[in-house]
């Protein structure tokens, strides 16, 4: 059975928190990247509780954002994140764990 159409991702800044919503999947994250970079200064936490699902492209986006924000905490556990984190041996903030 084909998967449902992805929900377009969006973001909102709330103080030191960058809140992401929608699906962080390859088909729809390109437009999110420049918007997220514009909002990244001063971010200490990236909240993905509002994310519907995430694939490897979404994990790459989150890892890069967290690193560029100086190691921002990633909170929330959308479907797909835990499995990809384990498969790629990534820590809680999506940094590589040897």
Secondary structure, DSSP 8 states (H G I E B T S, - for coil): ---------EEEEETTEEEEEEEE-GGG-HHHHHHHHHH-TT--EEEEEEEEEE-HHHHHHHHHHHHHTTS-EEE---BTHHHHHHHTTB-TTS-B--
